[in-house]
Structures are given as structure tokens and as C-alpha cells.
Amino acid sequence: KRYEGIFSQYCQMLVDGTVQEVVYICPERICPRIERLFLKIETMFVDGKIRPINDSFRKRFHFVTYEGWGEYAKNF
């Protein structure tokens, strides 16, 4: 539930134009788990309505390890 709330808040920020993308920088051992948790979420609460999540939102979330951050940032 906690990640669903966080995901919905970020989606609202994406809709509002507050942010363009979301990058999670995590320890290597938990990065895949966090990404799976976010990708399992099927609906979001945006603009006071529950909506299905589409790929335009999913592709704007990135999950990077601490070790991979330097390389990711170069290509950003």
C-alpha cells in the first residue's frame, strides 16, 4: 500500500509537470525488488480519480543501483 501511495504521488507530479521523470537510486541488493513492487501496481489515484497505469507513466520511472548511478547520470 505504501508504494502505491508513493507511486500515485509521483504520477500526480508527472501530470502536473512538477517532475518529468523519477529516478530511484538504491543499493544493488534491493533495487530489483523496489522495481518489481512499482511495476506490479496496476492503478493510480490522480486528479481525485483511480486510473489504470499506462506505459507512458511506467517508462518515466527508472531504478538504478548506487554503483550504476555514475554511468546512468552520464547518459541522462
mmCIF file of the N, C-alpha and C atoms, coordinates in Angstrom:
data_MODEL
# 
_entry.id   MODEL 
# 
loop_
_atom_site.group_PDB 
_atom_site.id 
_atom_site.type_symbol 
_atom_site.label_atom_id 
_atom_site.label_alt_id 
_atom_site.label_comp_id 
_atom_site.label_asym_id 
_atom_site.label_entity_id 
_atom_site.label_seq_id 
_atom_site.pdbx_PDB_ins_code 
_atom_site.Cartn_x 
_atom_site.Cartn_y 
_atom_site.Cartn_z 
_atom_site.occupancy 
_atom_site.B_iso_or_equiv 
_atom_site.pdbx_formal_charge 
_atom_site.auth_seq_id 
_atom_site.auth_comp_id 
_atom_site.auth_asym_id 
_atom_site.auth_atom_id 
_atom_site.pdbx_PDB_model_num 
ATOM 1   N N  . LYS A 1 1  ? 0.828  -1.205 0.000   1.00 0.00 ? 1  LYS A N  1 
ATOM 2   C CA . LYS A 1 1  ? 0.000  0.000  0.000   1.00 0.00 ? 1  LYS A CA 1 
ATOM 3   C C  . LYS A 1 1  ? 0.865  1.260  0.000   1.00 0.00 ? 1  LYS A C  1 
ATOM 4   N N  . ARG A 1 2  ? 1.952  1.207  0.775   1.00 0.00 ? 2  ARG A N  1 
ATOM 5   C CA . ARG A 1 2  ? 2.810  2.387  0.871   1.00 0.00 ? 2  ARG A CA 1 
ATOM 6   C C  . ARG A 1 2  ? 3.367  2.769  -0.500  1.00 0.00 ? 2  ARG A C  1 
ATOM 7   N N  . TYR A 1 3  ? 3.845  1.783  -1.262  1.00 0.00 ? 3  TYR A N  1 
ATOM 8   C CA . TYR A 1 3  ? 4.400  2.074  -2.571  1.00 0.00 ? 3  TYR A CA 1 
ATOM 9   C C  . TYR A 1 3  ? 3.329  2.539  -3.551  1.00 0.00 ? 3  TYR A C  1 
ATOM 10  N N  . GLU A 1 4  ? 2.116  2.035  -3.403  1.00 0.00 ? 4  GLU A N  1 
ATOM 11  C CA . GLU A 1 4  ? 1.016  2.509  -4.252  1.00 0.00 ? 4  GLU A CA 1 
ATOM 12  C C  . GLU A 1 4  ? 0.778  3.995  -4.017  1.00 0.00 ? 4  GLU A C  1 
ATOM 13  N N  . GLY A 1 5  ? 0.810  4.414  -2.761  1.00 0.00 ? 5  GLY A N  1 
ATOM 14  C CA . GLY A 1 5  ? 0.633  5.825  -2.434  1.00 0.00 ? 5  GLY A CA 1 
ATOM 15  C C  . GLY A 1 5  ? 1.762  6.676  -2.989  1.00 0.00 ? 5  GLY A C  1 
ATOM 16  N N  . ILE A 1 6  ? 2.984  6.189  -2.833  1.00 0.00 ? 6  ILE A N  1 
ATOM 17  C CA . ILE A 1 6  ? 4.145  6.915  -3.355  1.00 0.00 ? 6  ILE A CA 1 
ATOM 18  C C  . ILE A 1 6  ? 4.049  7.019  -4.874  1.00 0.00 ? 6  ILE A C  1 
ATOM 19  N N  . PHE A 1 7  ? 3.717  5.903  -5.523  1.00 0.00 ? 7  PHE A N  1 
ATOM 20  C CA . PHE A 1 7  ? 3.597  5.881  -6.982  1.00 0.00 ? 7  PHE A CA 1 
ATOM 21  C C  . PHE A 1 7  ? 2.537  6.881  -7.446  1.00 0.00 ? 7  PHE A C  1 
ATOM 22  N N  . SER A 1 8  ? 1.394  6.898  -6.777  1.00 0.00 ? 8  SER A N  1 
ATOM 23  C CA . SER A 1 8  ? 0.323  7.832  -7.143  1.00 0.00 ? 8  SER A CA 1 
ATOM 24  C C  . SER A 1 8  ? 0.768  9.276  -6.978  1.00 0.00 ? 8  SER A C  1 
ATOM 25  N N  . GLN A 1 9  ? 1.518  9.557  -5.917  1.00 0.00 ? 9  GLN A N  1 
ATOM 26  C CA . GLN A 1 9  ? 2.009  10.927 -5.715  1.00 0.00 ? 9  GLN A CA 1 
ATOM 27  C C  . GLN A 1 9  ? 2.955  11.329 -6.839  1.00 0.00 ? 9  GLN A C  1 
ATOM 28  N N  . TYR A 1 10 ? 3.845  10.435 -7.215  1.00 0.00 ? 10 TYR A N  1 
ATOM 29  C CA . TYR A 1 10 ? 4.744  10.736 -8.323  1.00 0.00 ? 10 TYR A CA 1 
ATOM 30  C C  . TYR A 1 10 ? 3.978  10.894 -9.633  1.00 0.00 ? 10 TYR A C  1 
ATOM 31  N N  . CYS A 1 11 ? 2.982  10.060 -9.862  1.00 0.00 ? 11 CYS A N  1 
ATOM 32  C CA . CYS A 1 11 ? 2.185  10.183 -11.087 1.00 0.00 ? 11 CYS A CA 1 
ATOM 33  C C  . CYS A 1 11 ? 1.466  11.523 -11.126 1.00 0.00 ? 11 CYS A C  1 
ATOM 34  N N  . GLN A 1 12 ? 0.945  11.963 -9.993  1.00 0.00 ? 12 GLN A N  1 
ATOM 35  C CA . GLN A 1 12 ? 0.302  13.280 -9.941  1.00 0.00 ? 12 GLN A CA 1 
ATOM 36  C C  . GLN A 1 12 ? 1.320  14.374 -10.270 1.00 0.00 ? 12 GLN A C  1 
ATOM 37  N N  . MET A 1 13 ? 2.534  14.235 -9.766  1.00 0.00 ? 13 MET A N  1 
ATOM 38  C CA . MET A 1 13 ? 3.587  15.206 -10.065 1.00 0.00 ? 13 MET A CA 1 
ATOM 39  C C  . MET A 1 13 ? 3.950  15.187 -11.543 1.00 0.00 ? 13 MET A C  1 
ATOM 40  N N  . LEU A 1 14 ? 3.926  14.011 -12.165 1.00 0.00 ? 14 LEU A N  1 
ATOM 41  C CA . LEU A 1 14 ? 4.169  13.908 -13.596 1.00 0.00 ? 14 LEU A CA 1 
ATOM 42  C C  . LEU A 1 14 ? 3.064  14.604 -14.389 1.00 0.00 ? 14 LEU A C  1 
ATOM 43  N N  . VAL A 1 15 ? 1.819  14.374 -13.990 1.00 0.00 ? 15 VAL A N  1 
ATOM 44  C CA . VAL A 1 15 ? 0.673  15.004 -14.660 1.00 0.00 ? 15 VAL A CA 1 
ATOM 45  C C  . VAL A 1 15 ? 0.737  16.520 -14.517 1.00 0.00 ? 15 VAL A C  1 
ATOM 46  N N  . ASP A 1 16 ? 1.079  16.987 -13.319 1.00 0.00 ? 16 ASP A N  1 
ATOM 47  C CA . ASP A 1 16 ? 1.141  18.425 -13.052 1.00 0.00 ? 16 ASP A CA 1 
ATOM 48  C C  . ASP A 1 16 ? 2.342  19.098 -13.707 1.00 0.00 ? 16 ASP A C  1 
ATOM 49  N N  . GLY A 1 17 ? 3.310  18.310 -14.141 1.00 0.00 ? 17 GLY A N  1 
ATOM 50  C CA . GLY A 1 17 ? 4.523  18.873 -14.730 1.00 0.00 ? 17 GLY A CA 1 
ATOM 51  C C  . GLY A 1 17 ? 5.564  19.289 -13.696 1.00 0.00 ? 17 GLY A C  1 
ATOM 52  N N  . THR A 1 18 ? 5.371  18.885 -12.447 1.00 0.00 ? 18 THR A N  1 
ATOM 53  C CA . THR A 1 18 ? 6.331  19.193 -11.385 1.00 0.00 ? 18 THR A CA 1 
ATOM 54  C C  . THR A 1 18 ? 7.646  18.472 -11.630 1.00 0.00 ? 18 THR A C  1 
ATOM 55  N N  . VAL A 1 19 ? 7.571  17.223 -12.091 1.00 0.00 ? 19 VAL A N  1 
ATOM 56  C CA . VAL A 1 19 ? 8.752  16.435 -12.457 1.00 0.00 ? 19 VAL A CA 1 
ATOM 57  C C  . VAL A 1 19 ? 8.515  15.827 -13.827 1.00 0.00 ? 19 VAL A C  1 
ATOM 58  N N  . GLN A 1 20 ? 9.613  15.482 -14.497 1.00 0.00 ? 20 GLN A N  1 
ATOM 59  C CA . GLN A 1 20 ? 9.487  14.843 -15.808 1.00 0.00 ? 20 GLN A CA 1 
ATOM 60  C C  . GLN A 1 20 ? 9.756  13.350 -15.736 1.00 0.00 ? 20 GLN A C  1 
ATOM 61  N N  . GLU A 1 21 ? 10.593 12.953 -14.797 1.00 0.00 ? 21 GLU A N  1 
ATOM 62  C CA . GLU A 1 21 ? 10.927 11.552 -14.595 1.00 0.00 ? 21 GLU A CA 1 
ATOM 63  C C  . GLU A 1 21 ? 11.236 11.327 -13.124 1.00 0.00 ? 21 GLU A C  1 
ATOM 64  N N  . VAL A 1 22 ? 11.231 10.062 -12.715 1.00 0.00 ? 22 VAL A N  1 
ATOM 65  C CA . VAL A 1 22 ? 11.549 9.699  -11.339 1.00 0.00 ? 22 VAL A CA 1 
ATOM 66  C C  . VAL A 1 22 ? 12.667 8.664  -11.392 1.00 0.00 ? 22 VAL A C  1 
ATOM 67  N N  . VAL A 1 23 ? 13.744 8.930  -10.652 1.00 0.00 ? 23 VAL A N  1 
ATOM 68  C CA . VAL A 1 23 ? 14.874 8.009  -10.607 1.00 0.00 ? 23 VAL A CA 1 
ATOM 69  C C  . VAL A 1 23 ? 15.046 7.543  -9.170  1.00 0.00 ? 23 VAL A C  1 
ATOM 70  N N  . TYR A 1 24 ? 14.954 6.249  -8.962  1.00 0.00 ? 24 TYR A N  1 
ATOM 71  C CA . TYR A 1 24 ? 15.215 5.645  -7.662  1.00 0.00 ? 24 TYR A CA 1 
ATOM 72  C C  . TYR A 1 24 ? 16.641 5.119  -7.685  1.00 0.00 ? 24 TYR A C  1 
ATOM 73  N N  . ILE A 1 25 ? 17.448 5.589  -6.760  1.00 0.00 ? 25 ILE A N  1 
ATOM 74  C CA . ILE A 1 25 ? 18.826 5.126  -6.638  1.00 0.00 ? 25 ILE A CA 1 
ATOM 75  C C  . ILE A 1 25 ? 18.887 4.289  -5.367  1.00 0.00 ? 25 ILE A C  1 
ATOM 76  N N  . CYS A 1 26 ? 19.172 3.003  -5.535  1.00 0.00 ? 26 CYS A N  1 
ATOM 77  C CA . CYS A 1 26 ? 19.047 2.036  -4.432  1.00 0.00 ? 26 CYS A CA 1 
ATOM 78  C C  . CYS A 1 26 ? 20.292 1.163  -4.318  1.00 0.00 ? 26 CYS A C  1 
ATOM 79  N N  . PRO A 1 27 ? 20.466 0.557  -3.151  1.00 0.00 ? 27 PRO A N  1 
ATOM 80  C CA . PRO A 1 27 ? 21.512 -0.473 -3.040  1.00 0.00 ? 27 PRO A CA 1 
ATOM 81  C C  . PRO A 1 27 ? 21.205 -1.614 -4.011  1.00 0.00 ? 27 PRO A C  1 
ATOM 82  N N  . GLU A 1 28 ? 22.247 -2.214 -4.507  1.00 0.00 ? 28 GLU A N  1 
ATOM 83  C CA . GLU A 1 28 ? 22.098 -3.269 -5.514  1.00 0.00 ? 28 GLU A CA 1 
ATOM 84  C C  . GLU A 1 28 ? 21.192 -4.402 -5.049  1.00 0.00 ? 28 GLU A C  1 
ATOM 85  N N  . ARG A 1 29 ? 21.274 -4.756 -3.779  1.00 0.00 ? 29 ARG A N  1 
ATOM 86  C CA . ARG A 1 29 ? 20.504 -5.900 -3.277  1.00 0.00 ? 29 ARG A CA 1 
ATOM 87  C C  . ARG A 1 29 ? 19.000 -5.639 -3.243  1.00 0.00 ? 29 ARG A C  1 
ATOM 88  N N  . ILE A 1 30 ? 18.563 -4.386 -3.186  1.00 0.00 ? 30 ILE A N  1 
ATOM 89  C CA . ILE A 1 30 ? 17.115 -4.131 -3.133  1.00 0.00 ? 30 ILE A CA 1 
ATOM 90  C C  . ILE A 1 30 ? 16.556 -3.455 -4.381  1.00 0.00 ? 30 ILE A C  1 
ATOM 91  N N  . CYS A 1 31 ? 17.417 -3.014 -5.285  1.00 0.00 ? 31 CYS A N  1 
ATOM 92  C CA . CYS A 1 31 ? 16.945 -2.312 -6.480  1.00 0.00 ? 31 CYS A CA 1 
ATOM 93  C C  . CYS A 1 31 ? 15.938 -3.134 -7.299  1.00 0.00 ? 31 CYS A C  1 
ATOM 94  N N  . PRO A 1 32 ? 16.229 -4.405 -7.592  1.00 0.00 ? 32 PRO A N  1 
ATOM 95  C CA . PRO A 1 32 ? 15.256 -5.195 -8.362  1.00 0.00 ? 32 PRO A CA 1 
ATOM 96  C C  . PRO A 1 32 ? 13.918 -5.361 -7.630  1.00 0.00 ? 32 PRO A C  1 
ATOM 97  N N  . ARG A 1 33 ? 13.979 -5.501 -6.319  1.00 0.00 ? 33 ARG A N  1 
ATOM 98  C CA . ARG A 1 33 ? 12.751 -5.667 -5.533  1.00 0.00 ? 33 ARG A CA 1 
ATOM 99  C C  . ARG A 1 33 ? 11.882 -4.413 -5.582  1.00 0.00 ? 33 ARG A C  1 
ATOM 100 N N  . ILE A 1 34 ? 12.495 -3.254 -5.428  1.00 0.00 ? 34 ILE A N  1 
ATOM 101 C CA . ILE A 1 34 ? 11.755 -1.993 -5.485  1.00 0.00 ? 34 ILE A CA 1 
ATOM 102 C C  . ILE A 1 34 ? 11.125 -1.823 -6.867  1.00 0.00 ? 34 ILE A C  1 
ATOM 103 N N  . GLU A 1 35 ? 11.890 -2.128 -7.902  1.00 0.00 ? 35 GLU A N  1 
ATOM 104 C CA . GLU A 1 35 ? 11.354 -2.009 -9.263  1.00 0.00 ? 35 GLU A CA 1 
ATOM 105 C C  . GLU A 1 35 ? 10.165 -2.940 -9.458  1.00 0.00 ? 35 GLU A C  1 
ATOM 106 N N  . ARG A 1 36 ? 10.270 -4.183 -9.005  1.00 0.00 ? 36 ARG A N  1 
ATOM 107 C CA . ARG A 1 36 ? 9.149  -5.132 -9.126  1.00 0.00 ? 36 ARG A CA 1 
ATOM 108 C C  . ARG A 1 36 ? 7.914  -4.621 -8.399  1.00 0.00 ? 36 ARG A C  1 
ATOM 109 N N  . LEU A 1 37 ? 8.106  -4.092 -7.198  1.00 0.00 ? 37 LEU A N  1 
ATOM 110 C CA . LEU A 1 37 ? 6.968  -3.564 -6.435  1.00 0.00 ? 37 LEU A CA 1 
ATOM 111 C C  . LEU A 1 37 ? 6.250  -2.464 -7.209  1.00 0.00 ? 37 LEU A C  1 
ATOM 112 N N  . PHE A 1 38 ? 7.000  -1.559 -7.808  1.00 0.00 ? 38 PHE A N  1 
ATOM 113 C CA . PHE A 1 38 ? 6.394  -0.481 -8.571  1.00 0.00 ? 38 PHE A CA 1 
ATOM 114 C C  . PHE A 1 38 ? 5.720  -1.003 -9.841  1.00 0.00 ? 38 PHE A C  1 
ATOM 115 N N  . LEU A 1 39 ? 6.348  -1.965 -10.507 1.00 0.00 ? 39 LEU A N  1 
ATOM 116 C CA . LEU A 1 39 ? 5.779  -2.475 -11.755 1.00 0.00 ? 39 LEU A CA 1 
ATOM 117 C C  . LEU A 1 39 ? 4.525  -3.314 -11.535 1.00 0.00 ? 39 LEU A C  1 
ATOM 118 N N  . LYS A 1 40 ? 4.330  -3.827 -10.322 1.00 0.00 ? 40 LYS A N  1 
ATOM 119 C CA . LYS A 1 40 ? 3.126  -4.603 -10.007 1.00 0.00 ? 40 LYS A CA 1 
ATOM 120 C C  . LYS A 1 40 ? 1.889  -3.720 -9.839  1.00 0.00 ? 40 LYS A C  1 
ATOM 121 N N  . ILE A 1 41 ? 2.095  -2.466 -9.560  1.00 0.00 ? 41 ILE A N  1 
ATOM 122 C CA . ILE A 1 41 ? 0.976  -1.559 -9.308  1.00 0.00 ? 41 ILE A CA 1 
ATOM 123 C C  . ILE A 1 41 ? 0.192  -1.370 -10.610 1.00 0.00 ? 41 ILE A C  1 
ATOM 124 N N  . GLU A 1 42 ? -1.115 -1.553 -10.548 1.00 0.00 ? 42 GLU A N  1 
ATOM 125 C CA . GLU A 1 42 ? -1.938 -1.502 -11.752 1.00 0.00 ? 42 GLU A CA 1 
ATOM 126 C C  . GLU A 1 42 ? -2.802 -0.251 -11.866 1.00 0.00 ? 42 GLU A C  1 
ATOM 127 N N  . THR A 1 43 ? -3.053 0.418  -10.744 1.00 0.00 ? 43 THR A N  1 
ATOM 128 C CA . THR A 1 43 ? -3.864 1.631  -10.792 1.00 0.00 ? 43 THR A CA 1 
ATOM 129 C C  . THR A 1 43 ? -3.185 2.738  -9.988  1.00 0.00 ? 43 THR A C  1 
ATOM 130 N N  . MET A 1 44 ? -3.579 3.965  -10.283 1.00 0.00 ? 44 MET A N  1 
ATOM 131 C CA . MET A 1 44 ? -3.051 5.115  -9.563  1.00 0.00 ? 44 MET A CA 1 
ATOM 132 C C  . MET A 1 44 ? -4.195 6.058  -9.246  1.00 0.00 ? 44 MET A C  1 
ATOM 133 N N  . PHE A 1 45 ? -4.016 6.846  -8.228  1.00 0.00 ? 45 PHE A N  1 
ATOM 134 C CA . PHE A 1 45 ? -5.008 7.835  -7.819  1.00 0.00 ? 45 PHE A CA 1 
ATOM 135 C C  . PHE A 1 45 ? -4.475 9.193  -8.241  1.00 0.00 ? 45 PHE A C  1 
ATOM 136 N N  . VAL A 1 46 ? -5.037 9.750  -9.327  1.00 0.00 ? 46 VAL A N  1 
ATOM 137 C CA . VAL A 1 46 ? -4.574 11.023 -9.879  1.00 0.00 ? 46 VAL A CA 1 
ATOM 138 C C  . VAL A 1 46 ? -5.781 11.902 -10.159 1.00 0.00 ? 46 VAL A C  1 
ATOM 139 N N  . ASP A 1 47 ? -5.648 13.165 -9.814  1.00 0.00 ? 47 ASP A N  1 
ATOM 140 C CA . ASP A 1 47 ? -6.735 14.134 -10.021 1.00 0.00 ? 47 ASP A CA 1 
ATOM 141 C C  . ASP A 1 47 ? -8.041 13.676 -9.382  1.00 0.00 ? 47 ASP A C  1 
ATOM 142 N N  . GLY A 1 48 ? -7.929 13.013 -8.236  1.00 0.00 ? 48 GLY A N  1 
ATOM 143 C CA . GLY A 1 48 ? -9.104 12.584 -7.498  1.00 0.00 ? 48 GLY A CA 1 
ATOM 144 C C  . GLY A 1 48 ? -9.800 11.358 -8.065  1.00 0.00 ? 48 GLY A C  1 
ATOM 145 N N  . LYS A 1 49 ? -9.173 10.692 -9.048  1.00 0.00 ? 49 LYS A N  1 
ATOM 146 C CA . LYS A 1 49 ? -9.784 9.514  -9.665  1.00 0.00 ? 49 LYS A CA 1 
ATOM 147 C C  . LYS A 1 49 ? -8.789 8.366  -9.700  1.00 0.00 ? 49 LYS A C  1 
ATOM 148 N N  . ILE A 1 50 ? -9.322 7.153  -9.620  1.00 0.00 ? 50 ILE A N  1 
ATOM 149 C CA . ILE A 1 50 ? -8.487 5.970  -9.789  1.00 0.00 ? 50 ILE A CA 1 
ATOM 150 C C  . ILE A 1 50 ? -8.392 5.684  -11.277 1.00 0.00 ? 50 ILE A C  1 
ATOM 151 N N  . ARG A 1 51 ? -7.160 5.564  -11.750 1.00 0.00 ? 51 ARG A N  1 
ATOM 152 C CA . ARG A 1 51 ? -6.938 5.349  -13.188 1.00 0.00 ? 51 ARG A CA 1 
ATOM 153 C C  . ARG A 1 51 ? -5.976 4.180  -13.394 1.00 0.00 ? 51 ARG A C  1 
ATOM 154 N N  . PRO A 1 52 ? -6.125 3.482  -14.528 1.00 0.00 ? 52 PRO A N  1 
ATOM 155 C CA . PRO A 1 52 ? -5.155 2.427  -14.828 1.00 0.00 ? 52 PRO A CA 1 
ATOM 156 C C  . PRO A 1 52 ? -3.806 3.061  -15.184 1.00 0.00 ? 52 PRO A C  1 
ATOM 157 N N  . ILE A 1 53 ? -2.755 2.353  -14.899 1.00 0.00 ? 53 ILE A N  1 
ATOM 158 C CA . ILE A 1 53 ? -1.420 2.850  -15.224 1.00 0.00 ? 53 ILE A CA 1 
ATOM 159 C C  . ILE A 1 53 ? -1.079 2.434  -16.638 1.00 0.00 ? 53 ILE A C  1 
ATOM 160 N N  . ASN A 1 54 ? -0.629 3.382  -17.431 1.00 0.00 ? 54 ASN A N  1 
ATOM 161 C CA . ASN A 1 54 ? -0.227 3.054  -18.794 1.00 0.00 ? 54 ASN A CA 1 
ATOM 162 C C  . ASN A 1 54 ? 1.289  3.170  -18.928 1.00 0.00 ? 54 ASN A C  1 
ATOM 163 N N  . ASP A 1 55 ? 1.799  2.742  -20.055 1.00 0.00 ? 55 ASP A N  1 
ATOM 164 C CA . ASP A 1 55 ? 3.243  2.718  -20.264 1.00 0.00 ? 55 ASP A CA 1 
ATOM 165 C C  . ASP A 1 55 ? 3.871  4.104  -20.258 1.00 0.00 ? 55 ASP A C  1 
ATOM 166 N N  . SER A 1 56 ? 3.107  5.132  -20.577 1.00 0.00 ? 56 SER A N  1 
ATOM 167 C CA . SER A 1 56 ? 3.685  6.479  -20.575 1.00 0.00 ? 56 SER A CA 1 
ATOM 168 C C  . SER A 1 56 ? 4.125  6.884  -19.169 1.00 0.00 ? 56 SER A C  1 
ATOM 169 N N  . PHE A 1 57 ? 3.470  6.341  -18.149 1.00 0.00 ? 57 PHE A N  1 
ATOM 170 C CA . PHE A 1 57 ? 3.908  6.596  -16.771 1.00 0.00 ? 57 PHE A CA 1 
ATOM 171 C C  . PHE A 1 57 ? 5.045  5.654  -16.401 1.00 0.00 ? 57 PHE A C  1 
ATOM 172 N N  . ARG A 1 58 ? 4.880  4.378  -16.696 1.00 0.00 ? 58 ARG A N  1 
ATOM 173 C CA . ARG A 1 58 ? 5.893  3.399  -16.296 1.00 0.00 ? 58 ARG A CA 1 
ATOM 174 C C  . ARG A 1 58 ? 7.268  3.724  -16.874 1.00 0.00 ? 58 ARG A C  1 
ATOM 175 N N  . LYS A 1 59 ? 7.326  4.168  -18.115 1.00 0.00 ? 59 LYS A N  1 
ATOM 176 C CA . LYS A 1 59 ? 8.628  4.417  -18.739 1.00 0.00 ? 59 LYS A CA 1 
ATOM 177 C C  . LYS A 1 59 ? 9.336  5.646  -18.154 1.00 0.00 ? 59 LYS A C  1 
ATOM 178 N N  . ARG A 1 60 ? 8.659  6.396  -17.326 1.00 0.00 ? 60 ARG A N  1 
ATOM 179 C CA . ARG A 1 60 ? 9.266  7.574  -16.719 1.00 0.00 ? 60 ARG A CA 1 
ATOM 180 C C  . ARG A 1 60 ? 9.812  7.300  -15.314 1.00 0.00 ? 60 ARG A C  1 
ATOM 181 N N  . PHE A 1 61 ? 9.733  6.048  -14.884 1.00 0.00 ? 61 PHE A N  1 
ATOM 182 C CA . PHE A 1 61 ? 10.309 5.611  -13.616 1.00 0.00 ? 61 PHE A CA 1 
ATOM 183 C C  . PHE A 1 61 ? 11.549 4.776  -13.924 1.00 0.00 ? 61 PHE A C  1 
ATOM 184 N N  . HIS A 1 62 ? 12.657 5.122  -13.273 1.00 0.00 ? 62 HIS A N  1 
ATOM 185 C CA . HIS A 1 62 ? 13.920 4.434  -13.507 1.00 0.00 ? 62 HIS A CA 1 
ATOM 186 C C  . HIS A 1 62 ? 14.478 3.965  -12.168 1.00 0.00 ? 62 HIS A C  1 
ATOM 187 N N  . PHE A 1 63 ? 15.067 2.792  -12.174 1.00 0.00 ? 63 PHE A N  1 
ATOM 188 C CA . PHE A 1 63 ? 15.612 2.187  -10.966 1.00 0.00 ? 63 PHE A CA 1 
ATOM 189 C C  . PHE A 1 63 ? 17.082 1.878  -11.224 1.00 0.00 ? 63 PHE A C  1 
ATOM 190 N N  . VAL A 1 64 ? 17.941 2.524  -10.454 1.00 0.00 ? 64 VAL A N  1 
ATOM 191 C CA . VAL A 1 64 ? 19.380 2.466  -10.689 1.00 0.00 ? 64 VAL A CA 1 
ATOM 192 C C  . VAL A 1 64 ? 20.084 2.127  -9.375  1.00 0.00 ? 64 VAL A C  1 
ATOM 193 N N  . THR A 1 65 ? 21.110 1.302  -9.464  1.00 0.00 ? 65 THR A N  1 
ATOM 194 C CA . THR A 1 65 ? 21.894 0.990  -8.271  1.00 0.00 ? 65 THR A CA 1 
ATOM 195 C C  . THR A 1 65 ? 22.859 2.133  -7.981  1.00 0.00 ? 65 THR A C  1 
ATOM 196 N N  . TYR A 1 66 ? 23.347 2.158  -6.745  1.00 0.00 ? 66 TYR A N  1 
ATOM 197 C CA . TYR A 1 66 ? 24.367 3.150  -6.387  1.00 0.00 ? 66 TYR A CA 1 
ATOM 198 C C  . TYR A 1 66 ? 25.551 3.054  -7.345  1.00 0.00 ? 66 TYR A C  1 
ATOM 199 N N  . GLU A 1 67 ? 25.962 1.814  -7.609  1.00 0.00 ? 67 GLU A N  1 
ATOM 200 C CA . GLU A 1 67 ? 27.111 1.578  -8.477  1.00 0.00 ? 67 GLU A CA 1 
ATOM 201 C C  . GLU A 1 67 ? 26.833 2.009  -9.918  1.00 0.00 ? 67 GLU A C  1 
ATOM 202 N N  . GLY A 1 68 ? 25.594 1.880  -10.360 1.00 0.00 ? 68 GLY A N  1 
ATOM 203 C CA . GLY A 1 68 ? 25.242 2.227  -11.735 1.00 0.00 ? 68 GLY A CA 1 
ATOM 204 C C  . GLY A 1 68 ? 24.882 3.688  -11.941 1.00 0.00 ? 68 GLY A C  1 
ATOM 205 N N  . TRP A 1 69 ? 24.791 4.451  -10.855 1.00 0.00 ? 69 TRP A N  1 
ATOM 206 C CA . TRP A 1 69 ? 24.350 5.836  -10.953 1.00 0.00 ? 69 TRP A CA 1 
ATOM 207 C C  . TRP A 1 69 ? 25.288 6.689  -11.812 1.00 0.00 ? 69 TRP A C  1 
ATOM 208 N N  . GLY A 1 70 ? 26.601 6.541  -11.644 1.00 0.00 ? 70 GLY A N  1 
ATOM 209 C CA . GLY A 1 70 ? 27.553 7.349  -12.415 1.00 0.00 ? 70 GLY A CA 1 
ATOM 210 C C  . GLY A 1 70 ? 27.355 7.199  -13.896 1.00 0.00 ? 70 GLY A C  1 
ATOM 211 N N  . GLU A 1 71 ? 27.223 5.970  -14.359 1.00 0.00 ? 71 GLU A N  1 
ATOM 212 C CA . GLU A 1 71 ? 27.015 5.710  -15.784 1.00 0.00 ? 71 GLU A CA 1 
ATOM 213 C C  . GLU A 1 71 ? 25.651 6.210  -16.241 1.00 0.00 ? 71 GLU A C  1 
ATOM 214 N N  . TYR A 1 72 ? 24.641 5.980  -15.431 1.00 0.00 ? 72 TYR A N  1 
ATOM 215 C CA . TYR A 1 72 ? 23.288 6.447  -15.767 1.00 0.00 ? 72 TYR A CA 1 
ATOM 216 C C  . TYR A 1 72 ? 23.278 7.961  -15.915 1.00 0.00 ? 72 TYR A C  1 
ATOM 217 N N  . ALA A 1 73 ? 23.897 8.656  -14.979 1.00 0.00 ? 73 ALA A N  1 
ATOM 218 C CA . ALA A 1 73 ? 23.902 10.116 -14.986 1.00 0.00 ? 73 ALA A CA 1 
ATOM 219 C C  . ALA A 1 73 ? 24.615 10.664 -16.216 1.00 0.00 ? 73 ALA A C  1 
ATOM 220 N N  . LYS A 1 74 ? 25.652 9.985  -16.696 1.00 0.00 ? 74 LYS A N  1 
ATOM 221 C CA . LYS A 1 74 ? 26.362 10.423 -17.903 1.00 0.00 ? 74 LYS A CA 1 
ATOM 222 C C  . LYS A 1 74 ? 25.445 10.426 -19.114 1.00 0.00 ? 74 LYS A C  1 
ATOM 223 N N  . ASN A 1 75 ? 24.531 9.463  -19.162 1.00 0.00 ? 75 ASN A N  1 
ATOM 224 C CA . ASN A 1 75 ? 23.648 9.295  -20.320 1.00 0.00 ? 75 ASN A CA 1 
ATOM 225 C C  . ASN A 1 75 ? 22.327 10.047 -20.178 1.00 0.00 ? 75 ASN A C  1 
ATOM 226 N N  . PHE A 1 76 ? 22.152 10.718 -19.080 1.00 0.00 ? 76 PHE A N  1 
ATOM 227 C CA . PHE A 1 76 ? 20.887 11.389 -18.804 1.00 0.00 ? 76 PHE A CA 1 
ATOM 228 C C  . PHE A 1 76 ? 20.727 12.612 -19.620 1.00 0.00 ? 76 PHE A C  1 
# 
